[in-house]
Amino acid sequence: MLANGALGTGISAHKRANDLSDFGDELDMIEELGVEAIELPTYDMDIVVGGRIRRPQMEALRRACAGRDVIYSVHGPLSINFMDEAWRLPRHMEALKASLEVAAEVGAEHYVIHSGLLRQQQGEGHESAYMRQREWLSKAGDVARENGLLLCVETLFAGYDGKAMATSASRLARELAAIAHPNVLATLDFSHALLKLDYDGRRDDFLSEIKALAPWSKHLHIHDSFGRQDDIWMFTDGERVAYGHGDLHLPVGWGDIPWDRIVEECEFPEGVLFNIELKERYWYAAQETVEATKALAQAARTAPRAIAA
């Protein structure tokens, strides 16, 4: 824990071999960067198979993680969506329960789940989906509590074709307040939030939106972008960088996100974790990104939250 109450700086690992035989090497490399935490991408590790934990793969992850002086967080399946059709929600919960058990077995503290996505429809359909999500996130919070975890709901953007709807940061804050579960908080992904607002024509609201969700945000996803729509055909990711289009997962300082104003104007809960999500193609800039993020974590303002576990 830092002097200002922040938990510290982490970075998301990347899976190498599918059998996880060299995942320990990945974690060794990350520890050399000097971070306090590592986020594990269990959504892509074949540990949960058909809603059940596959023990040999789980043991491979446990071996890689054991004996390290770091805090773990876990990013579970990106497809879990409690705004989905009601008849499909038990399937999402099945995958989530198993994924939470995986996170508990490696001693994680934060579990990242995506906020819901919904096809565009009438307002009553939107509100019905929010109602479903509140009900099922509350249930999921109970499971997280049983496993000693915080369920951190991540801000998303919906894409660029106009067919889907994502939740703004301020609306997610209102939803979390309505759920009022001590184990259901937020993962604030700043790039995702900016992309959502850019699509809606509300870029100027970025700081006010971020400030609304910051007090709920026990977990942060740190990476840079320009918040521009990925609406032109591109041949390579390098072209997207040239245009500044899409969810680029750039090193801190390469994009337009106003990091200094964020830490000056926002108040986060005590124990907030600044976790870097850096695309593999930019790993050559990982150390500079860690140092920049450590400076942000040290400058952040935190305060206790009565509802926080």
Phi, psi and omega per residue, in radians:
M1 nan 2.307 3.117
L2 -1.383 2.886 -3.089
A3 -1.065 -0.503 -3.115
N4 -1.506 0.035 3.123
G5 1.677 -0.107 3.040
A6 -1.301 2.590 -3.117
L7 -1.280 -0.593 3.122
G8 2.427 -2.777 -3.072
T9 -2.057 2.376 3.069
G10 -2.266 3.094 3.067
I11 -2.591 2.565 -3.126
S12 -1.406 2.301 3.076
A13 -1.353 2.819 3.016
H14 -2.036 2.391 3.047
K15 -1.201 2.467 3.044
R16 -1.845 -1.754 3.122
A17 -1.188 2.503 -3.105
N18 -1.111 -0.482 3.129
D19 -1.525 0.093 3.108
L20 1.126 0.280 -3.095
S21 -1.127 -0.434 3.130
D22 -1.995 0.303 -3.112
F23 -1.191 -0.495 3.046
G24 -1.049 -0.609 3.094
D25 -1.128 -0.674 3.081
E26 -1.059 -0.787 -3.123
L27 -1.197 -0.633 3.056
D28 -1.016 -0.819 -3.134
M29 -1.057 -0.731 -3.126
I30 -1.167 -0.738 3.135
E31 -1.033 -0.574 3.135
E32 -1.148 -0.314 3.094
L33 -1.309 -0.233 3.093
G34 1.472 0.459 3.119
V35 -1.497 2.802 3.093
E36 -1.615 -0.270 -3.014
A37 -2.529 2.737 3.077
I38 -2.354 2.316 3.042
E39 -1.679 2.250 -3.059
L40 -1.714 2.222 -3.105
P41 -1.520 1.183 -3.066
T42 -1.172 -0.251 3.097
Y43 -1.104 -0.300 -3.050
D44 -2.170 0.535 -3.030
M45 -2.048 0.035 3.133
D46 1.020 0.548 3.103
I47 -1.513 -0.713 3.044
V48 -1.658 2.106 -3.091
V49 -2.223 1.968 -3.136
G50 1.075 0.595 3.107
G51 1.438 0.101 3.132
R52 -2.213 2.669 3.125
I53 -1.393 2.228 3.050
R54 -1.548 1.895 -2.924
R55 -1.068 -0.748 -3.133
P56 -1.020 -0.701 3.137
Q57 -1.238 -0.644 3.087
M58 -1.080 -0.735 -3.135
E59 -1.174 -0.577 3.075
A60 -1.109 -0.707 3.089
L61 -1.168 -0.750 3.140
R62 -1.048 -0.745 3.137
R63 -1.081 -0.742 -3.131
A64 -1.138 -0.596 -3.054
C65 -1.525 -0.334 -2.970
A66 -1.166 2.513 2.976
G67 1.314 0.300 -3.107
R68 -1.802 2.539 -3.108
D69 -1.607 1.017 3.112
V70 -2.394 2.810 3.001
I71 -1.613 2.482 3.098
Y72 -1.913 2.486 2.834
S73 -2.161 2.880 -3.061
V74 -2.302 2.388 2.973
H75 -1.883 1.931 -3.137
G76 -1.443 -2.962 -3.073
P77 -0.926 2.238 -3.133
L78 -1.185 -0.376 -3.020
S79 -1.463 -0.152 3.094
I80 -1.080 2.202 -2.955
N81 -2.564 1.743 -3.106
F82 -1.460 0.164 2.913
M83 -1.698 0.031 -3.106
D84 -1.180 3.046 3.091
E85 -0.994 2.508 -3.018
A86 -0.995 -0.658 -3.057
W87 -1.196 -0.315 -3.112
R88 -1.678 -0.151 -3.036
L89 -1.104 -0.653 3.081
P90 -1.033 -0.580 3.098
R91 -1.140 -0.730 3.072
H92 -1.071 -0.737 -3.123
M93 -1.160 -0.628 3.103
E94 -1.034 -0.819 3.123
A95 -1.141 -0.663 -3.125
L96 -1.169 -0.799 -3.120
K97 -0.997 -0.815 3.135
A98 -1.117 -0.688 -3.130
S99 -1.179 -0.628 3.067
L100 -1.150 -0.652 3.088
E101 -1.120 -0.686 3.068
V102 -1.039 -0.820 -3.134
A103 -1.059 -0.720 3.139
A104 -1.132 -0.656 -3.092
E105 -1.167 -0.482 3.089
V106 -1.639 0.082 3.085
G107 1.341 0.463 3.134
A108 -1.199 2.763 3.086
E109 -1.874 -0.672 -3.109
H110 -2.010 2.399 3.037
Y111 -2.101 2.146 -3.082
V112 -1.638 2.206 3.061
I113 -2.202 2.457 3.117
H114 -1.282 2.517 2.948
S115 -1.207 2.835 -2.997
G116 -1.232 2.657 2.972
L117 -2.068 2.619 -3.031
L118 -2.565 2.470 3.043
R119 -1.191 2.566 3.129
Q120 -1.051 2.351 -3.135
Q121 -2.832 -3.023 -3.122
Q122 -1.124 2.751 -3.098
G123 -0.975 -0.655 3.128
E124 -1.101 -0.606 3.076
G125 -1.149 -0.708 3.086
H126 -1.053 -0.854 -3.070
E127 -1.162 -0.593 3.064
S128 -1.105 -0.680 3.117
A129 -1.157 -0.709 3.076
Y130 -1.075 -0.665 3.120
M131 -1.095 -0.779 3.094
R132 -1.051 -0.772 -3.110
Q133 -1.108 -0.735 3.113
R134 -1.037 -0.784 -3.116
E135 -1.075 -0.818 -3.030
W136 -1.395 -0.515 3.022
L137 -1.175 -0.608 3.062
S138 -1.095 -0.774 3.063
K139 -1.067 -0.752 3.139
A140 -1.119 -0.605 3.073
G141 -1.075 -0.640 3.075
D142 -1.098 -0.739 3.127
V143 -1.160 -0.712 3.099
A144 -1.059 -0.746 3.135
R145 -1.082 -0.729 3.116
E146 -1.056 -0.504 -3.118
N147 -1.709 0.096 3.114
G148 1.222 0.580 -3.067
L149 -2.125 2.735 2.905
L150 -1.760 2.230 3.081
L151 -1.554 2.006 -3.023
C152 -1.948 1.927 -3.002
V153 -1.497 2.134 -2.980
E154 -1.605 2.400 3.004
T155 -1.134 2.435 -3.141
L156 -2.240 2.913 2.887
F157 -2.109 2.774 -2.923
A158 -1.707 -0.098 -3.047
G159 1.836 -2.925 -2.875
Y160 -2.205 0.119 -3.056
D161 -1.776 0.027 3.084
G162 1.350 0.114 -3.071
K163 -1.629 -0.253 -3.035
A164 -2.212 2.824 3.139
M165 -2.192 2.328 3.029
A166 -2.046 2.934 -3.062
T167 -1.690 2.337 3.064
S168 -1.241 2.846 3.139
A169 -1.058 -0.750 -3.110
S170 -1.194 -0.642 3.091
R171 -1.177 -0.665 3.085
L172 -1.085 -0.683 3.081
A173 -1.047 -0.743 3.123
R174 -1.148 -0.662 3.114
E175 -1.137 -0.745 3.121
L176 -1.132 -0.645 3.081
A177 -1.117 -0.660 3.128
A178 -1.228 -0.648 3.097
I179 -1.181 -0.767 3.047
A180 0.912 0.808 3.107
H181 -1.868 2.262 -3.062
P182 -1.121 -0.289 -3.139
N183 -1.853 0.167 3.105
V184 -2.061 1.813 -3.124
L185 -2.189 -2.651 -3.005
A186 -2.238 2.629 2.796
T187 -1.886 1.993 -3.125
L188 -1.619 1.891 3.051
D189 -1.721 1.867 -2.989
F190 -1.152 -0.696 3.124
S191 -1.134 -0.767 3.103
H192 -1.030 -0.753 -3.124
A193 -1.105 -0.690 3.136
L194 -1.197 -0.709 3.102
L195 -1.080 -0.702 3.097
K196 -1.061 -0.808 -3.109
L197 -1.209 -0.639 3.110
D198 -1.061 -0.767 3.138
Y199 -1.082 -0.646 -3.125
D200 -1.439 -0.025 -3.111
G201 1.283 0.549 -3.049
R202 -2.243 0.622 -3.115
R203 -0.982 -0.592 -3.092
D204 -1.155 -0.250 3.137
D205 -1.571 0.095 -2.982
F206 -0.974 -0.907 -3.070
L207 -1.143 -0.694 3.129
S208 -1.157 -0.643 3.088
E209 -1.135 -0.786 -3.140
I210 -1.110 -0.729 -3.134
K211 -1.111 -0.527 3.127
A212 -1.204 -0.652 -3.082
L213 -1.593 -0.370 -3.047
A214 -0.910 -0.757 -3.116
P215 -1.107 -0.293 3.103
W216 -1.659 -0.112 -2.861
S217 -1.673 1.564 3.113
K218 -1.341 -0.286 -3.056
H219 -2.373 2.334 -3.133
L220 -2.132 2.486 2.986
H221 -1.844 2.017 -3.031
I222 -1.837 2.005 2.980
H223 -2.901 2.767 -2.991
D224 -1.841 2.787 3.050
S225 -2.878 -3.101 3.054
F226 -1.890 -0.031 3.116
G227 1.139 0.436 -3.104
R228 -1.725 2.571 -3.101
Q229 -1.187 2.466 3.128
D230 -1.570 1.142 -2.931
D231 -1.961 0.328 3.032
I232 -2.194 2.396 3.117
W233 -1.053 2.276 3.107
M234 -2.209 2.560 3.141
F235 -1.512 -0.636 -3.088
T236 -2.361 2.848 3.024
D237 -1.118 -0.527 3.087
G238 -1.058 -0.603 3.078
E239 -1.197 -0.668 3.094
R240 -1.069 -0.672 3.083
V241 -1.126 -0.723 -3.137
A242 -1.036 -0.672 3.117
Y243 -1.523 -0.313 -3.047
G244 1.267 0.602 -3.049
H245 -1.751 2.387 2.918
G246 1.579 -3.020 -3.101
D247 -1.533 1.455 -2.858
L248 -1.415 -0.392 -3.086
H249 0.946 0.923 -3.131
L250 -1.457 2.820 2.975
P251 -1.049 2.605 3.117
V252 -1.025 2.284 3.127
G253 1.739 -0.163 3.130
W254 -1.497 -0.339 -3.040
G255 -1.937 -2.672 -3.048
D256 -1.865 -0.006 -3.073
I257 -1.182 2.233 -3.044
P258 -1.438 1.305 -3.008
W259 -1.028 -0.744 -3.105
D260 -1.086 -0.730 3.120
R261 -1.190 -0.597 3.122
I262 -1.049 -0.874 -3.099
V263 -1.290 -0.398 3.084
E264 -1.312 -0.677 -2.947
E265 -1.799 -0.288 -3.077
C266 -1.729 2.662 3.032
E267 -2.130 2.087 -3.092
F268 -1.791 2.813 3.086
P269 -1.255 2.636 3.027
E270 -0.978 2.482 -3.113
G271 1.482 0.216 3.128
V272 -1.151 2.418 3.138
L273 -1.919 2.196 3.100
F274 -1.611 1.639 -3.072
N275 -1.790 2.165 -3.131
I276 -1.434 2.328 2.969
E277 -2.034 1.684 -3.028
L278 -1.908 2.236 3.101
K279 -1.097 2.506 -3.056
E280 -0.991 -0.580 -3.096
R281 -1.139 -0.312 3.141
Y282 -1.847 0.276 -3.082
W283 -1.126 -0.357 3.075
Y284 -1.099 -0.319 3.095
A285 -1.832 0.316 -3.074
A286 -1.093 -0.757 -3.075
Q287 -1.128 -0.741 3.121
E288 -1.158 -0.571 3.104
T289 -1.213 -0.696 3.077
V290 -1.058 -0.787 -3.122
E291 -1.135 -0.715 3.108
A292 -1.131 -0.671 -3.127
T293 -1.270 -0.634 3.052
K294 -1.028 -0.694 3.107
A295 -1.118 -0.686 3.084
L296 -1.125 -0.787 -3.131
A297 -1.075 -0.672 -3.134
Q298 -1.262 -0.445 -3.131
A299 -1.569 -0.180 -3.034
A300 -1.199 2.636 3.037
R301 -1.743 2.341 3.117
T302 -2.243 2.796 3.098
A303 -2.643 2.678 3.095
P304 -1.148 2.626 3.005
R305 -2.070 2.180 -3.112
A306 -1.069 -0.539 -3.067
I307 -1.483 -0.279 -3.040
A308 -1.235 2.451 3.133
A309 -1.263 nan nan
